[in-house]
């Protein structure tokens, strides 16, 4: 019998989040997020316009791109709700307490992984308030970063600034 290596649980869930990202409607970056607790998926989310509103992919333009706004700035001009927010909105706070959020970012043009993906300051605040304990972010097909959310509570100066998508 051939000896096969079993995929890590982190990469299993990150693969699912990467599949979710393919539903994203942003013309810049496609993000997918899933919330997991006790090996059960609680919810999924991808970035796109609020329900009932037109997405950038439908309009065929990105307002922030037209205005040449750099990544991480002027989110109030973006049509999208972020993947993390959509996953949080779809789950109850009680079920999220102590859960893990898995996040994957893809370049919308190339499909390549966003190697420096991270939650923006607004999403970090939501993750903290949701009671999520861990965030796992894909860096490459096999590598990922594990973040203890308590570090954001006590040691993250970005909560006063903005970066991310």
C-alpha positions as CSV (number, residue, x, y, z in Angstrom):
1,X,0.0,0.0,0.0
2,X,1.3,3.4,-1.0
3,X,2.1,5.8,1.9
4,X,0.1,9.0,1.4
5,X,0.4,12.1,3.5
6,X,-2.9,13.4,4.8
7,X,-3.6,17.1,4.2
8,X,-3.4,19.3,7.3
9,X,-6.8,20.4,8.7
10,X,-5.7,24.0,8.2
11,X,-5.1,23.5,4.5
12,X,-8.3,21.6,4.2
13,X,-10.3,24.5,5.5
14,X,-8.2,27.0,3.6
15,X,-9.0,25.1,0.4
16,X,-12.7,25.5,1.2
17,X,-12.2,29.2,1.8
18,X,-10.3,29.5,-1.5
19,X,-13.3,27.9,-3.3
20,X,-15.6,30.4,-1.5
21,X,-13.4,33.2,-2.8
22,X,-14.2,32.3,-6.3
23,X,-17.8,33.6,-5.7
24,X,-16.4,37.1,-4.9
25,X,-17.5,39.9,-7.1
26,X,-14.6,42.4,-6.6
27,X,-12.6,43.3,-9.6
28,X,-9.4,43.9,-7.5
29,X,-9.2,41.1,-5.0
30,X,-11.3,38.0,-4.3
31,X,-11.5,36.9,-0.7
32,X,-13.1,33.9,0.9
33,X,-13.6,33.3,4.6
34,X,-15.1,30.4,6.6
35,X,-15.8,30.1,10.3
36,X,-15.2,26.8,11.9
37,X,-15.8,25.5,15.4
38,X,-15.4,22.0,16.7
39,X,-14.7,20.8,13.1
40,X,-18.0,22.1,11.8
41,X,-18.3,24.9,9.3
42,X,-20.5,27.6,10.9
43,X,-20.7,30.0,7.9
44,X,-18.9,31.2,4.8
45,X,-18.4,34.7,3.3
46,X,-16.9,36.3,0.2
47,X,-16.5,39.9,-0.7
48,X,-19.2,41.5,-2.7
49,X,-21.9,44.3,-2.7
50,X,-24.7,44.1,-0.1
51,X,-27.6,41.9,-1.1
52,X,-29.7,43.4,-3.8
53,X,-27.1,46.0,-4.9
54,X,-25.1,45.7,-8.1
55,X,-21.6,44.2,-7.8
56,X,-18.5,45.8,-9.4
57,X,-18.3,42.8,-11.7
58,X,-21.9,43.6,-12.9
59,X,-21.1,47.3,-13.3
60,X,-17.7,46.4,-14.9
61,X,-15.8,49.0,-13.0
62,X,-14.3,49.5,-9.6
63,X,-14.8,53.0,-8.1
64,X,-11.7,52.8,-6.0
65,X,-9.6,51.7,-9.0
66,X,-11.1,54.5,-11.2
67,X,-10.0,57.0,-8.5
68,X,-6.6,55.3,-8.3
69,X,-7.0,54.7,-4.5
70,X,-4.3,52.4,-3.1
71,X,-5.0,49.2,-1.3
72,X,-6.1,49.7,2.3
73,X,-7.5,53.2,1.9
74,X,-10.9,54.8,1.5
75,X,-13.0,51.8,2.2
76,X,-16.1,54.0,2.4
77,X,-15.9,54.3,-1.4
78,X,-15.9,50.5,-1.9
79,X,-19.2,48.7,-2.8
80,X,-18.2,45.5,-1.2
81,X,-18.8,43.9,2.2
82,X,-15.6,42.0,3.1
83,X,-15.5,38.2,3.3
84,X,-14.9,38.2,7.0
85,X,-17.8,40.5,7.7
86,X,-20.1,38.3,5.5
87,X,-19.1,35.2,7.4
88,X,-19.6,36.9,10.7
89,X,-23.0,38.3,9.7
90,X,-24.1,34.7,8.7
91,X,-23.4,33.2,12.1
92,X,-24.6,33.7,15.6
93,X,-22.2,35.2,18.1
94,X,-22.8,32.3,20.5
95,X,-21.7,29.9,17.9
96,X,-18.6,32.0,17.0
97,X,-17.2,32.2,20.5
98,X,-13.8,30.4,20.4
99,X,-14.1,29.7,16.7
100,X,-11.5,29.9,13.9
101,X,-11.8,32.1,10.8
102,X,-9.9,30.9,7.7
103,X,-9.1,33.5,5.1
104,X,-7.8,33.3,1.5
105,X,-7.2,36.2,-0.9
106,X,-6.8,35.9,-4.6
107,X,-5.8,38.5,-7.2
108,X,-9.0,39.0,-9.3
109,X,-7.0,39.4,-12.6
110,X,-4.5,36.6,-12.2
111,X,-6.1,34.2,-9.7
112,X,-2.8,34.2,-7.8
113,X,-2.8,34.0,-4.0
114,X,-2.5,37.3,-2.2
115,X,0.6,36.4,-0.2
116,X,0.2,39.3,2.3
117,X,-3.5,38.9,2.9
118,X,-4.8,40.1,6.2
119,X,-7.9,41.4,7.8
120,X,-8.4,45.2,7.5
121,X,-8.7,47.2,10.7
122,X,-12.5,47.2,10.4
123,X,-12.7,43.4,10.0
124,X,-10.2,42.9,12.9
125,X,-12.6,44.9,15.1
126,X,-15.5,42.7,14.0
127,X,-13.5,39.5,14.5
128,X,-12.6,40.6,18.1
129,X,-16.2,41.5,18.9
130,X,-17.5,38.2,17.4
131,X,-15.5,36.2,19.9
132,X,-13.4,34.5,17.3
133,X,-10.2,33.2,18.9
134,X,-8.0,32.4,15.9
135,X,-7.5,33.6,12.3
136,X,-5.7,31.4,9.8
137,X,-4.5,33.1,6.6
138,X,-3.2,31.3,3.5
139,X,0.2,32.6,2.3
140,X,0.9,29.9,-0.3
141,X,-0.7,26.6,-1.3
142,X,0.9,24.9,1.7
143,X,1.9,27.7,4.0
144,X,-0.3,29.8,6.3
145,X,-0.1,32.2,9.2
146,X,-2.0,31.5,12.5
147,X,-3.0,34.6,14.4
148,X,-4.2,34.5,18.0
149,X,-6.9,37.2,18.0
150,X,-5.9,38.2,21.6
151,X,-2.7,39.6,20.0
152,X,-4.9,42.1,18.0
153,X,-6.6,43.1,21.3
154,X,-3.5,43.9,23.1
155,X,-0.7,44.5,20.6
156,X,-2.0,45.7,17.3
157,X,-1.6,49.3,16.4
158,X,-3.3,48.8,13.0
159,X,-6.7,49.0,14.8
160,X,-6.2,52.7,14.8
161,X,-5.3,52.7,11.1
162,X,-6.4,50.9,8.0
163,X,-4.9,48.2,5.7
164,X,-5.9,45.0,4.2
165,X,-7.8,44.4,0.9
